[in-house]
Amino acid sequence: MSPDTAEIAITDAPPARAARTPMSRWWTRLRADPTRMAAVRETWRALWISRLLVWVAGAGTVATLGFGPIRGAFDPPGVTRGFGWLGDLLAAPVARWDSAWYLVIAHYGYRPELGSYTSARDAFFPLYPLGLHALSDLGLQAILAGVLFSLAAFALALYCIHRLTTLELAGSGRAGSGDIAGLAVLVTALAPMAFYFSAVYSESLYLALSVGLFLCARRGCWAWAGALGALACATRSSGLVLLLPALMLYLYGPRADRSPDFAPERPPPRSVGDRMHAIRVIGGRLRPRYHLRADVLWLALLPAGLGLYMAYLGLSGGDTLAPLHAQDVWGRHFAGPYFGLWDGIKAAFEGARQLLSAQRAHVYYPIAAGSPFVSAGHNLMLLAFLLAALPLFVLALRVLPLAYGVYAIAALALPLSSPPAAQPLMSLPRFLVVLFPLSMAFAVWLAAHPRARIPALAMSALLMAFFVAQFATWHWVA
């Protein structure tokens, strides 16, 4: 090579291959997997359609009807307003009621040393406000940080629901099995209370962590399952319930990491006069299919999230048991296992009598404060949500592994065992919307009944638009 041709030789030489970053390698693997790409596409479609509907319905209602008669309720420092007309309008569908508590905690902390003045904050677990605080430290406005945090968690939750549903049900031989995963994503995103997933609430974070735990447990990634469970326990008190399905999946499966150590035995035929047959059948079904190994110890991480929160409160001068007692501040009392269901039925019955009487002279349910008609309407709506969900609990037990249905039933133990006297089923729709086994079960039913898909999803979307309009105008929803 001469000096005259050196530049030409360098120009003609093939360019050196750029070093591939971990992100580029991850993207390459993602694009090479058609099932993962399908999950990404379905997630993106459900995400933008549902969130567009949330903001159009919520902000449109406020722009048309105003901010509502009780603007500023449960908003002590005015953290959900003061951003100008457009800013307040855009914040309306995402920053109401409990959002103020999360924003206050993210900014000021729990301050347990102040005793009863701040004890109401202890009911809101720390992981979500910690995320808001971290994003705010990067320079984001607090509400914007909350919306971005919630949306990111919701997108991850939808993706994991698609992957988990594909793992459990795709190719199961059911009618429309190829559509079940996409339907599960749409059912979740368009649920009547799904507007909470983009609000400054912890619902989307808890959903992502709980679905992620199931997905990791199904694949046998027990370290990840334990870590996600610990984070879920630091997000909501119901995170402790996840230990039960995690143990069930470990002992009984189904699991993708290894084959069962014991195959399920068929019960022997019953002979005449054999009184021990039922005991042998039950004993065979209760026998774990997998031996305990050292990796089961990862599940001991689940209570760590709650334990660290309690330790922080105790070391900061507060009550270590405050997360367990905080619900007393909000009027909840222990009524017995699931006894809140009976209280909810009674409250709804008296509410129906109040509405049918069309008078205020006599209040049929005097425990509830405020307008007897408003209280009656709330109690009837809450019972309607529970009655609508009951068939989905049964269906989840039938079409999904047992751990899914058991989780859904056990997760309702906390709200139904400690009901507020005035509104026994308070917040029940929010507790139901994060129970993803119900969405998966409903998707199975819709896949088998294709004519019902569009009407069911459209009705659900309309209900979501109605409830977010109420939420944006400071009307209590759930």
C-alpha positions as CSV (number, residue, x, y, z in Angstrom):
1,M,0.0,0.0,0.0
2,S,1.5,3.3,-1.1
3,P,0.8,6.7,0.6
4,D,-1.2,7.7,-2.4
5,T,-3.7,4.8,-2.0
6,A,-3.9,4.6,1.8
7,E,-7.1,6.7,2.1
8,I,-8.8,4.7,-0.7
9,A,-7.9,1.4,1.0
10,I,-9.3,2.6,4.3
11,T,-12.5,3.9,2.7
12,D,-13.1,0.6,0.9
13,A,-12.5,-1.6,4.0
14,P,-15.6,-3.0,5.6
15,P,-16.6,-1.0,8.7
16,A,-15.8,-2.5,12.0
17,R,-18.8,-4.1,13.6
18,A,-20.1,-1.9,16.4
19,A,-20.2,-3.5,19.8
20,R,-23.7,-4.6,20.6
21,T,-25.2,-3.2,23.8
22,P,-27.3,-5.2,26.2
23,M,-30.3,-3.3,25.1
24,S,-29.7,-4.1,21.4
25,R,-29.2,-7.8,22.2
26,W,-32.4,-7.8,24.2
27,W,-34.3,-6.2,21.3
28,T,-32.9,-8.7,18.9
29,R,-34.0,-11.6,21.0
30,L,-37.4,-10.0,21.4
31,R,-38.0,-9.6,17.7
32,A,-36.9,-13.1,17.1
33,D,-39.6,-14.5,19.3
34,P,-43.0,-14.3,17.7
35,T,-44.9,-14.9,21.0
36,R,-43.1,-12.1,22.8
37,M,-43.7,-9.7,19.8
38,A,-47.4,-10.7,19.9
39,A,-47.5,-9.8,23.6
40,V,-45.8,-6.4,22.9
41,R,-48.3,-5.6,20.1
42,E,-51.4,-6.6,22.2
43,T,-50.0,-4.7,25.2
44,W,-49.4,-1.5,23.2
45,R,-52.9,-1.7,21.5
46,A,-54.7,-2.2,24.8
47,L,-52.6,0.5,26.5
48,W,-53.1,3.4,24.1
49,I,-56.8,2.6,23.4
50,S,-57.8,2.4,27.1
51,R,-55.7,5.3,28.3
52,L,-57.0,7.6,25.5
53,L,-60.5,6.7,26.6
54,V,-59.6,7.5,30.2
55,W,-58.3,11.0,29.4
56,V,-61.0,11.9,26.9
57,A,-63.8,10.8,29.3
58,G,-62.2,12.3,32.5
59,A,-60.8,15.5,31.1
60,G,-63.8,16.0,28.8
61,T,-66.2,15.7,31.7
62,V,-64.3,18.3,33.7
63,A,-64.0,20.7,30.7
64,T,-67.8,20.4,30.2
65,L,-69.2,20.2,33.7
66,G,-66.5,21.7,35.9
67,F,-64.4,20.2,38.7
68,G,-67.3,19.2,40.9
69,P,-68.9,20.5,44.1
70,I,-66.3,19.2,46.6
71,R,-63.1,20.0,44.9
72,G,-60.3,19.9,47.5
73,A,-61.7,17.1,49.6
74,F,-58.9,14.9,51.0
75,D,-56.5,17.3,49.4
76,P,-54.9,19.0,52.4
77,P,-51.9,20.8,50.7
78,G,-53.6,21.2,47.4
79,V,-51.2,18.8,45.7
80,T,-53.6,17.9,42.9
81,R,-54.2,21.4,41.6
82,G,-52.6,24.7,41.0
83,F,-51.0,23.8,37.6
84,G,-53.0,26.2,35.5
85,W,-56.2,25.5,33.6
86,L,-54.8,23.0,31.2
87,G,-52.6,21.3,33.8
88,D,-55.5,20.9,36.2
89,L,-57.7,19.5,33.4
90,L,-55.1,16.9,32.5
91,A,-54.5,15.9,36.1
92,A,-58.3,15.4,36.7
93,P,-58.5,11.7,35.6
94,V,-55.4,10.7,37.5
95,A,-55.1,12.7,40.8
96,R,-58.0,12.4,43.1
97,W,-58.7,11.1,46.6
98,D,-56.0,8.6,47.7
99,S,-53.6,10.2,45.1
100,A,-53.2,13.1,47.5
101,W,-52.0,10.8,50.3
102,Y,-49.4,9.2,48.0
103,L,-48.2,12.6,46.8
104,V,-48.0,13.9,50.4
105,I,-46.0,10.8,51.6
106,A,-43.7,11.1,48.6
107,H,-42.9,14.7,49.4
108,Y,-43.0,14.8,53.2
109,G,-42.6,11.2,54.3
110,Y,-44.6,9.3,56.9
111,R,-43.4,11.4,59.9
112,P,-44.4,8.7,62.5
113,E,-42.9,10.8,65.3
114,L,-45.9,13.1,65.0
115,G,-48.3,10.4,66.2
116,S,-52.0,10.7,65.5
117,Y,-51.5,13.7,63.2
118,T,-49.9,11.5,60.6
119,S,-51.1,8.0,61.6
120,A,-53.6,7.9,58.6
121,R,-50.6,7.8,56.3
122,D,-49.4,4.4,57.7
123,A,-52.2,2.6,55.7
124,F,-50.4,3.5,52.4
125,F,-47.5,1.2,52.0
126,P,-44.1,2.7,51.0
127,L,-43.0,1.3,47.7
128,Y,-45.2,3.4,45.4
129,P,-44.5,6.7,47.2
130,L,-40.8,5.8,47.2
131,G,-41.0,5.5,43.4
132,L,-42.7,8.8,43.1
133,H,-40.0,10.4,45.3
134,A,-37.2,8.9,43.2
135,L,-38.7,10.2,40.0
136,S,-39.4,13.6,41.5
137,D,-35.7,13.8,42.5
138,L,-34.9,13.5,38.8
139,G,-36.8,16.8,38.2
140,L,-40.3,15.5,37.2
141,Q,-43.3,17.2,38.6
142,A,-44.9,14.9,41.2
143,I,-48.2,14.1,39.4
144,L,-46.3,13.5,36.1
145,A,-43.9,11.2,37.9
146,G,-46.9,9.3,39.3
147,V,-48.6,8.9,36.0
148,L,-45.4,7.7,34.3
149,F,-44.7,5.3,37.1
150,S,-48.2,3.9,36.9
151,L,-48.2,3.7,33.1
152,A,-44.8,1.9,33.1
153,A,-46.0,-0.6,35.7
154,F,-49.3,-1.1,33.9
155,A,-47.6,-1.8,30.5
156,L,-45.4,-4.4,32.2
157,A,-48.4,-5.9,33.9
158,L,-50.3,-6.3,30.6
159,Y,-47.2,-7.8,28.9
160,C,-46.9,-10.3,31.8
161,I,-50.6,-11.2,31.7
162,H,-50.3,-12.0,28.0
163,R,-47.2,-14.2,28.6
164,L,-48.8,-15.9,31.6
165,T,-52.1,-16.5,29.8
166,T,-50.2,-17.9,26.8
167,L,-48.2,-20.2,29.1
168,E,-51.3,-21.5,30.8
169,L,-54.0,-21.6,28.1
170,A,-52.8,-21.1,24.6
171,G,-52.9,-24.4,22.7
172,S,-55.1,-25.9,25.4
173,G,-57.6,-27.1,22.8
174,R,-60.3,-24.8,24.0
175,A,-62.5,-22.9,21.5
176,G,-60.7,-19.7,20.5
177,S,-57.6,-20.6,22.5
178,G,-55.4,-18.6,20.2
179,D,-57.2,-15.4,21.2
180,I,-57.3,-15.9,24.9
181,A,-54.1,-14.0,25.8
182,G,-55.1,-10.9,23.7
183,L,-58.5,-11.0,25.3
184,A,-57.1,-11.2,28.8
185,V,-55.1,-8.0,28.1
186,L,-58.1,-6.2,26.7
187,V,-60.3,-7.3,29.6
188,T,-57.8,-6.0,32.1
189,A,-57.2,-2.7,30.3
190,L,-60.9,-1.9,29.7
191,A,-62.3,-3.1,33.1
192,P,-64.7,-0.7,34.7
193,M,-62.2,0.3,37.3
194,A,-59.1,0.1,35.1
195,F,-58.7,3.9,35.1
196,Y,-56.9,3.5,38.4
197,F,-54.0,1.9,36.5
198,S,-52.9,5.2,35.1
199,A,-53.9,7.2,38.2
200,V,-51.5,8.1,41.0
201,Y,-52.5,4.9,42.8
202,S,-50.6,1.7,43.6
203,E,-52.9,-0.6,41.7
204,S,-50.7,-0.9,38.5
205,L,-47.6,-1.5,40.6
206,Y,-49.2,-4.2,42.6
207,L,-50.7,-5.8,39.5
208,A,-47.3,-5.9,37.8
209,L,-45.6,-7.4,40.8
210,S,-48.3,-10.1,41.5
211,V,-48.4,-11.2,37.9
212,G,-44.6,-11.2,37.7
213,L,-44.5,-13.4,40.8
214,F,-46.8,-16.0,39.2
215,L,-44.9,-15.9,35.9
216,C,-41.6,-16.4,37.7
217,A,-43.0,-19.2,39.9
218,R,-44.4,-21.0,36.9
219,R,-40.9,-20.9,35.3
220,G,-39.2,-22.0,38.5
221,C,-37.3,-18.7,39.0
222,W,-37.8,-18.8,42.7
223,A,-35.3,-16.0,43.6
224,W,-37.1,-13.6,41.4
225,A,-40.5,-14.8,42.7
226,G,-39.3,-14.1,46.3
227,A,-38.0,-10.7,45.4
228,L,-41.2,-9.7,43.6
229,G,-43.3,-11.0,46.4
230,A,-41.3,-8.9,48.9
231,L,-41.8,-5.8,46.7
232,A,-45.6,-6.6,46.5
233,C,-45.7,-6.8,50.3
234,A,-44.1,-3.3,50.4
235,T,-46.8,-2.1,48.1
236,R,-50.0,-3.4,49.7
237,S,-50.9,-5.4,52.7
238,S,-52.6,-8.0,50.5
239,G,-49.1,-8.9,49.1
240,L,-48.7,-11.3,52.0
241,V,-51.5,-13.4,50.4
242,L,-49.1,-14.2,47.5
243,L,-47.2,-16.5,49.7
244,L,-50.0,-19.0,49.5
245,P,-50.2,-19.5,45.7
246,A,-46.4,-19.4,45.5
247,L,-46.2,-22.3,47.8
248,M,-48.9,-24.1,46.0
249,L,-47.1,-23.7,42.7
250,Y,-43.9,-24.9,44.3
251,L,-45.4,-28.0,45.8
252,Y,-48.1,-28.9,43.3
253,G,-47.3,-27.1,40.1
254,P,-47.7,-26.7,37.2
255,R,-44.0,-25.9,36.9
256,A,-41.9,-25.5,33.8
257,D,-38.5,-25.9,35.5
258,R,-38.6,-29.6,36.3
259,S,-40.8,-32.7,36.1
260,P,-42.9,-33.7,39.1
261,D,-41.2,-36.0,41.6
262,F,-44.5,-37.8,42.1
263,A,-47.1,-38.4,39.4
264,P,-50.7,-37.8,40.5
265,E,-52.2,-41.1,41.4
266,R,-55.6,-42.3,40.2
267,P,-57.8,-43.2,43.1
268,P,-58.5,-46.9,43.4
269,P,-62.0,-48.1,42.6
270,R,-64.2,-48.1,45.6
271,S,-65.1,-51.5,46.9
272,V,-68.3,-52.3,48.7
273,G,-68.2,-51.4,52.3
274,D,-64.9,-49.5,51.9
275,R,-65.1,-46.6,54.3
276,M,-61.5,-45.4,53.8
277,H,-61.9,-44.7,50.1
278,A,-62.6,-41.0,50.5
279,I,-59.6,-40.6,52.9
280,R,-57.3,-42.2,50.4
281,V,-58.6,-40.1,47.5
282,I,-58.1,-36.8,49.5
283,G,-54.7,-38.0,50.8
284,G,-53.6,-38.7,47.2
285,R,-54.6,-35.3,46.0
286,L,-53.0,-33.5,49.0
287,R,-49.7,-35.2,48.5
288,P,-47.2,-32.7,47.1
289,R,-45.9,-33.5,43.6
290,Y,-42.5,-31.8,44.1
291,H,-39.9,-32.4,46.9
292,L,-38.8,-29.5,48.9
293,R,-35.4,-28.2,47.9
294,A,-33.2,-25.3,49.1
295,D,-34.7,-22.9,46.5
296,V,-38.0,-22.9,48.4
297,L,-36.2,-20.6,51.0
298,W,-36.4,-17.8,48.5
299,L,-40.1,-17.6,49.3
300,A,-39.2,-16.5,52.8
301,L,-38.4,-13.1,51.3
302,L,-42.1,-12.3,50.8
303,P,-42.8,-11.0,54.3
304,A,-39.5,-8.9,54.2
305,G,-41.3,-6.0,52.5
306,L,-43.8,-5.7,55.3
307,G,-41.1,-6.4,57.9
308,L,-38.8,-3.6,56.6
309,Y,-41.7,-1.1,56.6
310,M,-42.7,-2.0,60.2
311,A,-39.1,-1.7,61.3
312,Y,-38.8,1.7,59.7
313,L,-41.8,3.0,61.5
314,G,-40.6,1.6,64.8
315,L,-37.1,3.0,64.5
316,S,-38.5,6.4,63.5
317,G,-40.4,6.8,66.7
318,G,-43.7,5.4,65.6
319,D,-45.7,2.3,66.2
320,T,-44.1,-0.8,64.7
321,L,-47.6,-2.4,64.3
322,A,-49.0,0.7,62.7
323,P,-49.6,-0.9,59.3
324,L,-51.8,-3.5,61.0
325,H,-53.6,-0.8,63.0
326,A,-53.9,1.9,60.4
327,Q,-57.1,0.6,59.0
328,D,-58.8,1.5,62.3
329,V,-58.2,5.1,61.4
330,W,-60.3,4.6,58.2
331,G,-63.2,3.0,60.1
332,R,-62.4,-0.7,59.4
333,H,-63.0,-3.3,62.1
334,F,-62.5,-7.0,62.2
335,A,-65.9,-8.7,61.7
336,G,-64.8,-12.3,61.2
337,P,-63.6,-14.2,58.1
338,Y,-65.5,-12.9,55.1
339,F,-68.3,-11.6,57.3
340,G,-68.2,-8.3,55.5
341,L,-70.0,-10.0,52.7
342,W,-73.1,-10.4,54.9
343,D,-72.8,-6.8,56.1
344,G,-72.6,-5.7,52.5
345,I,-75.7,-7.6,51.6
346,K,-77.6,-6.0,54.5
347,A,-76.4,-2.5,53.6
348,A,-77.4,-3.0,49.9
349,F,-80.8,-4.3,50.9
350,E,-81.4,-1.3,53.1
351,G,-80.2,0.9,50.3
352,A,-82.7,-0.6,47.9
353,R,-85.4,0.1,50.5
354,Q,-84.2,3.7,50.7
355,L,-84.3,4.3,47.0
356,L,-87.7,2.6,46.6
357,S,-89.2,4.7,49.3
358,A,-88.2,7.9,47.5
359,Q,-88.1,9.8,50.8
360,R,-85.6,11.1,53.3
361,A,-87.8,11.3,56.4
362,H,-86.8,7.8,57.4
363,V,-83.2,6.6,56.9
364,Y,-83.1,2.8,56.6
365,Y,-79.3,2.6,57.0
366,P,-78.5,5.3,59.5
367,I,-74.9,4.2,60.1
368,A,-73.9,5.7,56.7
369,A,-73.3,9.5,56.9
370,G,-74.3,12.1,54.3
371,S,-77.1,11.7,51.8
372,P,-79.0,8.5,52.3
373,F,-79.6,8.2,48.6
374,V,-75.9,8.6,47.7
375,S,-75.0,6.0,50.4
376,A,-77.7,3.7,49.1
377,G,-76.5,4.0,45.6
378,H,-72.9,3.2,46.6
379,N,-73.8,0.1,48.6
380,L,-75.9,-1.2,45.8
381,M,-73.1,-0.6,43.2
382,L,-70.5,-2.4,45.4
383,L,-72.7,-5.4,45.9
384,A,-73.4,-5.5,42.1
385,F,-69.6,-5.7,41.5
386,L,-69.2,-8.6,43.9
387,L,-72.2,-10.5,42.4
388,A,-70.8,-9.9,38.9
389,A,-67.4,-11.3,40.0
390,L,-68.7,-14.4,41.7
391,P,-69.1,-16.4,38.4
392,L,-65.5,-15.5,37.5
393,F,-64.2,-16.9,40.8
394,V,-65.9,-20.2,39.9
395,L,-64.6,-20.1,36.4
396,A,-61.1,-19.4,37.5
397,L,-61.2,-22.5,39.7
398,R,-62.3,-24.6,36.8
399,V,-60.1,-23.4,33.9
400,L,-56.9,-22.3,35.6
401,P,-54.5,-24.2,37.9
402,L,-55.8,-24.3,41.5
403,A,-53.3,-21.7,42.8
404,Y,-54.9,-19.0,40.7
405,G,-58.4,-19.4,42.1
406,V,-57.1,-19.8,45.6
407,Y,-55.2,-16.6,45.3
408,A,-58.2,-14.7,44.1
409,I,-60.4,-16.0,46.9
410,A,-57.7,-15.4,49.6
411,A,-57.0,-11.9,48.4
412,L,-60.5,-10.9,49.3
413,A,-60.1,-12.1,52.9
414,L,-58.6,-8.8,54.0
415,P,-61.3,-6.4,52.7
416,L,-64.2,-8.7,53.4
417,S,-63.1,-9.5,57.0
418,S,-62.5,-5.9,58.0
419,P,-65.4,-3.9,56.6
420,P,-66.2,-0.2,57.4
421,A,-69.5,0.0,59.1
422,A,-70.9,2.7,56.9
423,Q,-69.9,1.0,53.6
424,P,-69.0,-2.6,54.2
425,L,-67.8,-3.3,50.7
426,M,-65.9,-0.1,50.4
427,S,-63.2,-0.1,47.7
428,L,-64.1,-3.7,46.6
429,P,-64.0,-2.8,42.9
430,R,-60.4,-1.7,43.3
431,F,-59.5,-4.9,45.0
432,L,-61.2,-6.9,42.3
433,V,-59.5,-5.1,39.3
434,V,-56.0,-6.3,40.3
435,L,-57.1,-10.0,40.6
436,F,-55.8,-11.0,37.2
437,P,-57.1,-14.6,37.4
438,L,-60.6,-13.2,37.0
439,S,-59.5,-11.4,33.8
440,M,-57.9,-14.6,32.5
441,A,-61.1,-16.6,33.3
442,F,-63.3,-14.0,31.6
443,A,-61.0,-14.1,28.6
444,V,-61.5,-17.9,28.4
445,W,-65.3,-17.4,28.4
446,L,-65.1,-14.7,25.7
447,A,-62.9,-16.8,23.5
448,A,-65.6,-19.6,23.7
449,H,-68.4,-17.1,22.9
450,P,-67.1,-14.9,20.1
451,R,-70.4,-13.1,19.6
452,A,-70.2,-11.7,23.2
453,R,-66.8,-10.2,22.8
454,I,-67.6,-6.8,21.3
455,P,-70.7,-6.2,23.4
456,A,-68.9,-7.2,26.6
457,L,-65.8,-5.2,26.0
458,A,-67.8,-2.2,24.8
459,M,-70.0,-2.3,27.9
460,S,-66.9,-2.5,30.1
461,A,-65.3,0.4,28.3
462,L,-68.4,2.5,28.7
463,L,-68.6,1.8,32.4
464,M,-64.9,2.8,32.7
465,A,-65.6,6.1,31.0
466,F,-68.6,6.7,33.3
467,F,-66.6,5.9,36.5
468,V,-63.5,8.0,35.5
469,A,-65.9,10.9,34.8
470,Q,-67.1,10.6,38.3
471,F,-63.6,10.2,39.7
472,A,-62.4,13.3,37.8
473,T,-65.2,15.5,39.2
474,W,-64.4,14.5,42.8
475,H,-67.2,12.0,43.3
476,W,-66.3,9.0,45.3
477,V,-66.2,5.8,43.2
478,A,-64.3,3.1,45.1
